[in-house]
């Protein structure tokens, strides 16, 4: 179906351009007739320069040149009816209009070339985003998933926010993170963190071990690439979650990242308790023990992960986006619909443009889990599973 819709989408701009051509052509006709019918001391011909200028706003250099040629021809007709082509005034007007047409066509060609370059850059940026942020599937295990990325950089598709999810031993591990800064300078560290997660998620049994491995990867990267004039200024926040297929108890470890929102039926929104460790890259500055926090993620609930670009978005009066209150309006929505509502509402709050990158993941649990924890297992805050004494 997508391939069937694409040609129609490509034809539509051309149809719009052809419709807009009526405006400069009509102006040429109206100005020419009005000038011919006006007294000899009234000269409306110079206004013909408006026609190619308008055409350049929506047409390419070829069409703009044709409109300019029509304008010059109209000026010649006006000259024939008002004293002849040999008069100095008409010669100056025709020459000036021809030169202005050439200039407008040149500027139109430059604009078209830059538009083509921008389209290529957008295409490359979109491809880079798909390489960096692999599109998450609509469903992983018992979870329905939707994700959203809003880049703060103008014309950009990627930035410093990141997310990933993978299957590991009967569970889904998810990471959402935020590299300090935005746009291209943050992409290298984001790529490093995503690659480290995709590899380490399969190698470490607990979330604290996984967080420690990510800290080591970021520290090695910063040792090689951190700017000398900004030591200690590069870091990344991250939230790691492990969601078992057959257990309601979900574990999470935060490295300086805000807690998720848990949306339940009946417009109920709660924030699971979180004890964050320092952001990745700052592990040597303070606490290095990573805590595991647990909460119940039941069938029918939706877990909403986000970066601080969402909660720090401001309106015209400087007010922060009331994320929790707004999310409570759509607790019954599907993940895709939920993010659609949030995107529209967030951009409306921020006046159509964010000051920081923003990423969101909506995880909806669909299948029934076993009630309570598995027999004989107790989950402690250290993240390790211990057998209960018999």
N, C-alpha and C positions, 0 to 999 in steps of 0.2 A: 504493500500500500504506500509506503514511503516513496518508492521510486515513481509511483503514479502521481503523487502529489507534487513532486519536485519540479517537473516542467511547467506546471501551472503557476507555481510560485516564481519561476524565472520569467514567464511571459508577462506577469502582472506589472512589474516596473516599466516595461516597454510600452504597455498599453497606457499607463498613466502619463508617460512622457509624451506620447502622441496626442493625448487629450490636452496636455498643457501647451502644446505647440500652437493651439488656437489663440492663445493670449498674445504672443509677439506678432503673429500674422495679422490678427485683428487690429493691433495697435498701428502697424504699418499702414493698413488700409485706411483707418480712421484719420491718422495724422496726415496722410497724403491728400485725402479728399478735403479735409479741413483747410490745409494749406492752399490748395488750388482755389478753393472758394473764398479765401480770405483776401483782404485788400493787399496791394503790392508791398505796403510798408510793414506788413506783419509776416514774420518768418517762423514757421513751425517745424521746418525741416530738421533743425538740430535735435529735436526731440526723438527722431528716428533712432538715435543711438541707444535708446532705452531697449529696443527690441532685441538686439544681439546680447545685451547685458542680461536680460531676463532669461533668454534661451540658455545662456551659459550656466545658469543656476541648476538646471535639471537635465540638460542635453550634453552630448559629447562635442568635441571640436568640429566634426564634420557638419552636424546639424546646426551648430552655432554659426559656422561659416556660411551655410546656405541662408540662414535668417539674415546675417549681415549683408550678404549679396543682395537679398530682396530689399533691404533697407537702402542700400546704395542705388539700386535701380529706381526705387521710389523717389529718392532725392533727384535723380536725373529727370524723371517725369515732372517733378515739381519745377525744376529749372526750365524745362521746355515751355511750361505754361506761364512762367514768370520771368520773362526777359531773355530767355535763351541760355544755352550752355556756355556761351563765351563771356558772360558777366563774371567779374572778379569774385563777387560774393558767392555765387553758385560754385565756381571752381574751388574756392576755399572750403565750402561746406562739404562738397563731394569728396575732396581729398582728405579732409579731417575725418569724415565718417568712415572712409575706407581704412585709414590708419587705425582708428579706434576698433574697427572690426578685426583687423589683424591682431591687435593687442589682446582683445577679448578671446579670440580663438587660441592664441598662444597660452593665455592663462588657463583656459579650459583644458588644453592638452596637458599642462602641468598638473592641474587638479586631478584629471583622469589618471595620470600616471601614478600620482601619490595615492589615489584611492585603490588602484590595483596593488601597489606595494603594501598598503594597510590591510587589504583583504588577504594578501599572502601571509603577512605577519600574524593575522588572526588565525589563519588556517594552521600555521606552524605552532602557535600558542595552544590552540585546541588539541593538536596532536600531542604536544608536550604534556598537556594536562592529562590526557588519557594514558600516557606512559607513566607519568608521575603518580597520579591518582587513578589507579585502576577502577573502572566503574564497578560498584558493588552490585551483586546480583539482587534481584527482587526478593529472593528468599534464600536463607541459609538455615538449615536445620529447622527448628521450630519458629524461626523468626521471619517476619516480613520486614523488608528494609527499604527505606528511601533516603537519599542523601541530597544535600544542596550545598553549593559553593558560590559565594559572592565575593569577587575580587574587588578590592578598593582601588587599584590602579586603573586609570582610564584606559579603555580598550584592551585590558588584560583579561586573560582567562585563568591565570594561575597566580599563586602568591605563597604566603608562608603558612597558611593553615593546611591541615592534612588529616586524613582518616584512612583506616584500613580495617579489614575483617578477615578472619580465616577460621577454618575448622581444625580443632585439635582434640582428639581422644574423647568424642562424645560431648563436645562443648564448642561454643563459638567464642573466640577471643576477638575483642574489638579495641581499637586504639583511635582516639581523636587527639590532635595536638595543635599547638600554635607556636610557631617559631617567631622570636622577637623580630619586629620589623614587618615589612610588607613588600610585595612585588618581587622583582628579579633578585635583589640581594639575599632574600630569604629562601630562594628555591633550592640552592645547593644543600643547605642544612636540612630542609624538608625532605629532599630526595634521600639523603643519608639516613634519616630517622625512619622513613618508610621501609627502605631496604633492610635496615637492621631489624625492624619489627617482623617483617615477613620471614626472615631467617631464624631469629631467636625465638619466635613464638612456638616453634616446634621443638626447641632444644631445652626449654626450661619448664619444670613442672609447676612452679608457683609464680604468682604475679610479682612478688618481691624479687625473685631471681631474674625475671624478665626485665623489670625496671632497672635492676643493677646492670644488666647486659646493655641496655639502651644507654644508660649513663656512661658506660665505658666507651661505647661507640661514638657518642657525641663528644666526649672529652678528647678522644683521639683526633676527631675531625677538627675541633677547635684548636688543638695544639698545632695543627698544620696550617689552618686557614684563617684563624681569628686575626682581625686587624690589630696591629701593634698599638695603634693610638686609642683603641677601645677595648682594653683588656677587661674581662669579666662582664662585658656588655652583651655577649651573645649567649643565648640560652633558649630553651624550648619547654613549654609546659606540655604535659601529656596526661591523659586519663586512660587507664587500662581496665578492661572488664573481661570477666570470664563467666559466660552464661551457659550452664549445663543444659543438656537436652531434657533430662528427666529429673530435674531438681529445681525447686522454686528459688533456692538460695543462690543469689548472684554475688560474685566477689568483684571488688574494684580497688584499684590502687591509683592514687593521684600523685603526680609529680608537679605540684603547683597549679593544677588545672581545676576549674570550678566543677562542682558536682552536677550530675544530670538531674533532669526533672522526670518524675514518675507520674504518668497520667493514667488515672483509673476512671472507670465509668462513673457518671454522675458529676462531671466537672471537678473531680478531685485531683489536685496536683500536690505532690509532696516532694521534698528534697531529701534524699538519703543522706544520713550523717557521713561526713568525710573528714579524714585526718591527713591532710596533704603533706608530702615531703617537698623539699626544694625542687625547683625546676631542673630538668636535665641540663647539664653543663655547669651547674652550681653545686654539685654534690660535695665538693671539697670545702664549701664555705659553711657548712652546718650539718644538720642531721642527715645521716646516710641510711638509716633504717627505714625501710618502706613498710607501711602499715596496710593491711588488708581490711577493708570495711565491707560488711555484708548487709544485704537487704533482700526482701522477698519480691520477686518479679513474677507475678502470677499470670495465668492465661487471661487474655483480654486486656492486659495492661500495655501501655506504650512507654518506652523509655526514650527520652529526648536528650541527646548529647549535643553540645554546642561549644563554640569558642567565644572568647570575650568580645569579639567584634559584634556579637548579637546584643549582649547585655550592656555594652558601652556605647551603643548607637544613641545619638542625641537628637532631639528635635530642635526647632528654631529657638526655643527658650532655654536650651541647655539641659532639658530633662532627659534622663536615661529611659531606654525602652523598657516598659513594664512587662518583661518577658513572661513571668509566671502567671500574671493576671490574664494576659492575652492568650496564652496557651490553654488556659482553663476553658476557653470558649469552644475548643475543638477536640476535647478528649474522646469523642466518639468517632472522629474522622480516621480514615485510613492513613498510613504513613505518607503516601504521596500527596493526598489531599491536605493533610496537616501541614506539610512543608510548603505547599502552595499558598495556603492561607497565611502562614507566618511570613513568607517572602513578601507578599503583597503588603501586609500590615507593617512589616519592618521598614521597607523602602518608603512607604507613605509617612511613617513616623520620622524618618531621617531626611525627608525632602528629596527622595529619589537617588541619593548617593551616600555610601558609607565612607567613613574615615578610616576604617580598618577592615581587613579581610574577615569574612565570616563563613563558618562552615557549620552544618547541622546534620545529624543522623537521627532518623526515627526508627526505632526497633519495636515491632509489635509482636507479642508472644501469642501464637495461635493455638498450639496444641496443649492438652492438659498435662501437667507435671504431677509427679507423685506428691501427695500431701506430706509436707514436712520434709525433714532431712532423711537421708538413707539410714537405716538402722545401724547402730554400732559406729557412727561417725560423728565427730564433733569438730566444728570449724572454729579455730581460734583466731585471734586478731593477728597472729604472726603469719597467717596465710598457709600454714601447714595443716594437713589433715591427720587427726589422731584417733586411734581406736579407743572406744570407751572400755574401761576395765570391766571384765566379766566377773 
